[in-house]
Amino acid sequence: MRNQITTLQDALETRFFAPLRRPRTRRVGVELEFPIWNRTPGTPTDFAAVHAATDDFLSRFPFSDQVRDDTGNIYRATDPNTGDELSFDCSYNTLEISFGPDENLIETHRRFTAYYAALQEALGRQGHALTGTGINPRWRENRPDPIGNGRYRMLLHHLKSYSKYGGSPRFHDHPEFGLFSCASQTQVDADEETVVPLINAFNLLEPFKAVLFANSPFGKQNETLCGRDSLWSKSLHGLNPHNCGMYGVTVRSLADVMGYLESTSIYCVERGESIESIALDYGSAEEERHA
């Protein structure tokens, strides 16, 4: 057990803590997800229309590094100069625009405006549009098909396996929620001195950010204001509550951060070119952690 903990701490140190010892920059990274919806009422998103709009976009911008799914469709493309990326999250019902780390947010906004206008124009010609809501307005009609690659098929398989864990009321019956829910993310550079106060500051802001910007009402009467947060925490992702939501404690040191990361659960592994979900046993993990 001691060797396992040492190996885990070494891995966490390399992945999360070693980068904090380099000089801090003022760079910020931004990721924005948008539902793609068919403007015709009651009609699902047409993936052929999405692929056509993608091709149109890539003919206008230098996103030359491209990755394709198992059927040959592009699901991720990157501009090697800026690090900006166009991708689809979980399914072709959701489009994501990510920006490479930059100190000039005005320049980031300029590129976003250009990308967004081009995408709306291309999708508009196909009778589709991007919308800013957190839940896709056509989620009931849309095809619940993940992007055709190992990672997304694994993810949906994992979330659908919630019934193996006793049918607890904590789980909802929408394991495909990742195919129709969207989010936004902001990454702020940190170093050893600033990471603890930054975590605590963002932890205090998170509930307000979720209400103000999640914009994802959900339920029969749209009674849930932050649908994505609820869908995430009450899915199999939330079997271990430390795997989602806010930090459940006030962090006081880097050791606290390490301890919290150790308490989270890994739900998938990559072996060679195979990506597989693994059985979660939160109770056993907790017992071993405190042993």
N, C-alpha and C positions, 0 to 999 in steps of 0.2 A: 504493500500500500504506500509506503514511504517513497519508493522509487517512482511509483505512478504519479504521486503528487509533485515530486521534483520535476519529472518530465513535463507535466502539465504547466507548472510555473515557468519552466524554461521556454515552452512554446508561447505562453502569454507574454513573457518578457520580450521575446523576439518580435512578436506581432504587434503589441500595443505599447510597450514601455520604452524600448530602444529608440523608436522615432522621436520620443519626447525630449531626447538629449541633444538633438540637433538645434541650431539657432532657430528661434521662432520667426515666422514671417507674418505678414498682414493679409495673407491670401484667404479667400473664402470660396467654397464650392457650393453650387446650387443644383438641385435636382427637382424637376417639376413633372408630375404625371397628369395626363388629361384623358378623360373618357372620350372615345370616338363613338359617335352615335349617328344612326341613320335618321335623317330628317323626316322620313315617311313614318307616320304614326304606326306603332305596333309592328315595326319591321326590324329585324336584327341587323347588326353591323355586317356589311358585305366585305369579307376578307379580300376578295378580288379588288374591290375599290380601294382598300387600304394599301395593298401591294402596288397598285397603279400610282397612288399618291406618293408612296415611298420612292418609287422610281423617278417620279417628277421632281421631288425634293432633291434627290441625289444628283440629278442632272444640273442643279443650280448651285450646289455647294460642294466644297472639296472634302467630302466625307469618304475618303478613299479606302480606309481599312474597314472591310465589311465581313460580317459573319452570317452564314445562312443556316436555316433549319434543315431538317431531314428531307424536306421536299424541295429545297432549293430557294426558298423565299428569304430575303434579307430581314433579319430581326434585330441586328445591331450594326451601326456604322459610325466610325469615329473620324474626326478631323485630326490628323497627326500633328498639326501645327498648334492648334489651340487646346486640344484634349476634349473639345465638345463632342457630344455623342447623341445620336438619335437611336432610340431603341423601343422595344415593345415589352411591357412588363407582364409576365405570366401568359398573356394572350394578345391576340391582335385586336382586342377591344380597347386596349389601353396603350397610349403613346407616351413615351418619356423623353424629355429633353434634359440632358445633363451638361454642365459647363465645367471645363477644366479650371483648376484653382487659379484665381486672378485677384490682384490687389485693386483693380479698377472695376467697381461694380457698374459704373456708367457704361463702360465698354461691354460688360456682360449683358446689360440691358439692351444695348444697341443690337447685339447679335441675336438675343432672344426675339426682339421685335421683328427682325428680318426673317428668322426661322418660322415664327408663329404665323406671320402674314403669308408666307409661301405655303405652309401646310394647310391653312384655312382655304386658300385659293385652290390648291390641288384637290383637297377633299370636297370642297364645294362643287367642283365640276362633276363629282361622283355622287352628289346628293347626300353628302355626309358633312360632319363638322366636329371640331373639338369643343368641349364644354368644360367649364371650370369647376363643376360640382365634384364632390369626392366619390359619389356613387354614380355609376353609369345610368342615365335615365332609362335605358332600354335593357337593364340587367335581366329582367324576366324573360325577354324575347331572345336575347343574344345567345349565340352558340357557346356552350360551356367547354370549349376545346382549348387545352393548353398549347403553347407554342411547341412545335415538334422537335424537341431535343430532350436529352436525358434529364437535365436539371429540372425543367418545368414539369415533365411527366412524373418525376420522383416527388416533387413538391405536392402535386395534387393527390398522388397516391398516399403520401404521408398524411395529409389533412383528412382524407376520407377514411383513414383507419381509426378515427376517434372512438368508434363503437367498441374497439378492443379494450378500452379503458373503463369499462363499467357503466357506460351510459349516464355518466354524472350530469346533473342539471347544468353544470358549468359550460357544457358544449352546446352550441347551436347546431342547426341542421343545414348550414350553408357552407360546407367545406370548400366549395368553389369560390368563396368570396374574393380570393386574390385575382380572379378573372374579371371582376367588375368594380373593385374599389381602388381608389387612388390616394396618393399622399404627396407631400412636398418635403424636401429635406434641405438643411443648410449645414455645411461642415465649416467650422471655424478652427483655424490653426491654433495649437496650444503647445506648451512646453511643460517641463516638470514643475515649474513654479505656478503656472496658471491653470493647469488642467483641473485641479480640485475645486477652486472657486468657480471655474466655468461650469463644471458638472452641477454644482449646487445652484448656481444662478439659473441655468437652463431647466433644472428640475423644478424650480419655483415657477418658471414661466410656462412650463408645458401645459398645465390645465387650461390656461387662458389662450395659448396658441391653438390648442385643439378646438376650443369652442369658436374662436374667431376665424380660423383659417381652414379647419378640416372641411367645413361646408358639406357635410355628408349626412343629411337626415335619412333615416332608415326605419322601416317597420310598416305595419299595415296603415297606420295613420301618421307616418313620419314622426313618431313620438321620440325616437332616439336622435339627438342632435349630432352626436359624433359617432356615426354608424361604423366607420372604419375601425376606430379604437375598440368598440364593443365587439365587432366581428373578429378582430385579431385576438383580443384577450380571452374570448370565450370559444376559441378554436383550440385545436391541439397545440398550437403555439403557446397557449396559456397554461398547459399542464404544469409547467414550472413557471410560477408567476414572475420570476426574475428574468424570464426570456422576453418579456414585453412590458410596455408601459414605462413608468418612471423608476428611478432608483427608489427602493423602499426605505432608504436610510439617508441620513445626512453624512456625506463623505467627508472625512477629516484628514485623510492621508492617502498616499499612493498605496500603502498596505491595505487600506479599506477598499480601494478600487480593485486591487488584485483579488482580495477575498470575495468581492461581489462577482467578479468575472468567473472565479472558480465555482461559484454556486449556480451558474447557468448551465444549460444542457445542450449538447450537440444532438441534432436530430437527423443529420445526414453525413455520409462519408464519401470520399472520392477515392476509388481504387483504380489506378490506371485511367482508362477512359470511361469507367463505369461510375455513376453517381447513384448511391443507394440510401434509402431511408433506413433508420435503425430504430429498434424498440426503445422507448423511453421508460425509465423507471425512476420517477422523481423521488419517491420515498427512499429507495435504496441509495440514490445519489446523495441525498441529504444525510443519510445515516453514515455513509462512508466519509463524507466531508467533515463531519463532526467527530469521527472516530479518533 
